[in-house]
Amino acid sequence: QVQVVESGGGLVQPGGSLRLSCVASVSFFGLYDMGWYRQAPGKLRDLVAAITSGGNTNYGDSVKGRFTISRDNAKNTVYLQMNSLKPEDTAVYYCNAKSRINFIRYDYWGQGTQVTVSS
C-alpha cells in the first residue's frame, strides 16, 4: 500500500524558516511529479510548489523567492524549504505524488502537516 508521509511542520515565528519533507513509498519515484499544497481554515487547497520528474519547478505567486522545492530520487523524498515565513503562510501543508505509467494514472496524497507562523 502506497504511503505519502509529510514531516517537519511546527510553530515558527514570523521571518523564520522550516523545511518540510515528504516520503512517498512508490515504485519508480523518479517518474512522479511531486507537489506541495496548502489549505488554511475556510480556504481552498492551493498549490505552493511543484517539481516535475524532469526537475522543472513551479511556485505559487505568494511564495516565489521565499520557498524552494527539491527532490532526492534516491530517497523517494521531496523537500520544501520555507524561508521568511509570514503569518499568512499558516496552513496544513499536503504532499502530492502523481504520475502516469503504462497508461495508468497514479495520484496520492499525504495526511498533511501543520505549519503555524505566529509570534
Order of alpha helices (4+ residues) and beta strands (2+ residues): beta-beta-beta-beta-beta-beta-beta-beta-beta-beta-beta
